[in-house]
Amino acid sequence: MRVKVVCVGGGPAGLYLAILLKQQDPSHDVTVHERNPEGRTYGWGVTYWRGLLDKLRAHDPETARAIEAHSVRWTDGVARVRDLTTRHHGDEGFGIGRHRLLDLLAGRARALGVRLEFESEPTEPPAGADLVVAADGVHSALRGGAADRFGTRVTTGRNPYIWLGTTKVFDAFTFAFTETEHGWIWAYGYAYSGDHSTCVVECSPETCAGLGLDRAGEGEGLALLEKLFADVLDGHPLIARSGASWQPFRTLTNRAWHHGNLVLLGDAAHTTHYSIGAGTTLALEDAMCLADALRAHTGLPEALAAYERRRRAALLSAQSAARYSAQWYENLPRYIHLPPHRMFALLGQRHSPLLPYVPPQLYYGLDRAAGRLEALRRLKRWLGPRAARALHARATSRRG
């Protein structure tokens, strides 16, 4: 059955959904509206892992091949604390420029017959559409027009951060921690092309204010950051997009993801802290799930309900990991004075619900032992969340 779909938001989620729907039935009438001119986007590079490529390949091999061909990859992680460095071999990771990713998706969508309308931003659900998809980001105008129906909630994190680029091409996913007289400041760096990397810088509010970063002009702020991270930048500059500023991360959730024929997708539905590097992956997985649900169910209400139910369940682990990851950085002084290899090991364990409640040195020892004994590994997986909930409840009752 031919349906008319209007997707508002030309990011990865909206474009990929349009691709999948046209693949399922070329007779579908699919239009994507994007507020920005063609070729203009925010951000630098995005990260993803082999698991996403496998899912992309299962849904649309041509898109998967194009994305992989234009990505850079790494297998190592590097942590630099003061002048000490440790390197860890891990899972294969990928980086691709956001601009390049959107170009690839837009080209594929056009080839399949999707209409792309740039510099177009409907603020109300267009009339005559069978399905309207709000893929217009965290500040979604479509969602905002029915805020009471969706039950949107935004939780503001503690630490400010800024999203930058650099011409330094990192050969590994790099963490750099620098101590200043006002506290610690750190950067996450990863390559996304042969000549550029993303560099996200974060610190506590006290450090940001003490260094004057919250009130410095763009040039002054970049110069200070280049000085603080000179050892990892190797003389390369940091680059800011227009409007880049220090701000805390905002975690967005919604009580409902659909109302009538309007459904939320990607950041319009949920956000997860950038430190787990999963935002683009989760948005693309939303598109896969929604397309699958629309194919499997003949009725729109049933399809949208199935999509929301499945994605909520799938997101639980990522949202939990993101919460604990953000808290790890907010409590950095708890870990930063460990020997670098131990600190880096606990950095890799920052998603654990048990870690905040166990002395770091003890946790490191237990984790090392669990890695050697399968029975202990199973016990840790079973006990960790239960113990964390009990300890959290006890700490909350004491504060009350």
Secondary structure by P-SEA (a helix, b strand, c coil): cbbbbbbccccaaaaaaaaaaaaaccccbbbbbbccccccccccbbbbcaaaaaaaaaccaaaaaaaaaabbbbcbbbbbcccbbbbbbbcbbbbbbaaaaaaaaaaaaaaabbbbbcccccccccccccbbbcccccccccccccccccbbbbbbbcbbbbbbccccccccbbbbbbbcccbbbbbbbbbccccbbbbbbbbcaaaaaaaccccccaaaaaaaaaaaaccccccbbbbbccbbbbbcbbbbbbcccccccbbbccccccccccccccaaaaaaaaaaaaaaaaaacccaaaaaaaaaaaaaaaaaaaaaaaaaaaaaaaaccccccccaaaaaaaaaaccccccccccaaaaaaaaaaaaacaaaaaaaaacaaaaaaaaaaaaaaaac
